[in-house]
Amino acid sequence: MANFKLTISDKKGKAITKELKDAEANPLLGLQLGKETDAAIVGLSGKLKITGGSDKSGVPMRSDIHGASRKYVLLTKGVGLQDAEKGQRVRKLIRGNSISEEIYQVNCKFDGILPEETTKTENSDSDKKDEKEPKKE
């Protein structure tokens, strides 16, 4: 019963978010950071490259930690460490590079250009009609 929030970005910098549940999310289980998968799982044609992610408590994934578990690692720079001065090392909690059921968000890079989605909601159309008609009391 895996649920993922998939953040997909393209070459131009546009990003979209899709939510995958249960059977749709199963193809991502077991994949590692840096691997490619088919973009058909989100309705696109092309490839998705997995670039990162985090679990439900916000612990980031790191590509040089093997497995799917959480570990305390001594870091000098890179993913998971924001404000380190030169020579400073900090022990931080990091998640491994494999996608498991504990992962909440998965970041991906799409090899093409994301399509433009121009869908209007019915509520916005009905609001415009109400503005044109005079209100009767």
Residue pairs with C-beta under 8 A, 6 or more apart in sequence:
1 22
1 101
2 20
2 21
2 22
2 25
2 26
2 28
2 29
2 101
2 103
3 19
3 20
3 21
3 22
3 25
3 104
4 19
4 20
4 25
4 28
4 99
4 103
4 104
4 105
4 106
5 17
5 18
5 19
5 20
5 104
5 105
5 106
6 17
6 18
6 19
6 20
6 28
6 42
6 105
6 106
6 108
7 15
7 16
7 17
7 105
7 106
7 107
7 108
8 15
8 16
8 17
8 18
8 42
8 44
8 48
8 108
8 109
8 110
8 114
9 15
9 107
9 108
9 109
9 110
10 109
10 110
10 112
10 113
10 114
11 110
11 111
11 112
11 113
12 113
12 114
14 113
14 114
15 114
16 114
16 117
18 42
20 28
20 41
20 42
24 41
27 37
27 38
27 41
28 37
28 41
28 50
28 99
28 106
29 99
29 100
29 101
30 98
30 99
30 100
31 37
31 50
31 98
31 99
32 50
32 63
32 97
32 98
32 99
33 50
33 51
33 52
33 53
33 61
33 62
33 63
33 97
34 49
34 50
34 51
34 63
34 97
35 49
35 50
36 47
36 48
36 49
36 50
37 47
37 48
37 50
38 47
38 48
39 45
39 46
39 47
39 48
39 110
39 111
41 48
42 48
44 110
44 112
44 114
44 115
45 112
46 110
46 111
46 112
47 110
47 111
48 108
48 109
48 110
48 111
49 108
49 109
49 111
50 99
50 106
50 107
50 108
51 107
51 108
51 109
52 60
52 61
52 79
52 106
52 107
53 60
53 61
53 99
53 103
53 104
53 105
53 106
53 107
54 60
54 61
54 95
54 103
54 104
54 105
55 61
55 70
55 95
55 102
55 103
55 104
56 102
56 104
59 70
59 93
59 94
59 95
60 79
60 80
60 94
60 95
61 79
61 94
61 95
61 96
61 97
61 103
62 73
62 78
62 79
62 80
62 94
62 95
62 96
62 97
63 79
63 97
64 97
65 71
65 73
65 94
65 95
65 96
65 97
66 96
66 97
66 98
67 96
67 97
67 98
68 95
68 96
68 98
68 99
68 100
68 102
68 103
69 95
69 96
70 93
70 94
70 95
70 96
71 93
71 94
71 95
71 96
72 91
72 92
72 93
72 94
73 91
73 92
73 94
74 89
74 90
74 91
75 81
75 84
75 89
75 90
75 91
75 92
75 94
76 84
76 88
76 89
77 84
79 94
80 92
80 94
81 90
81 92
84 90
95 102
95 103
99 106
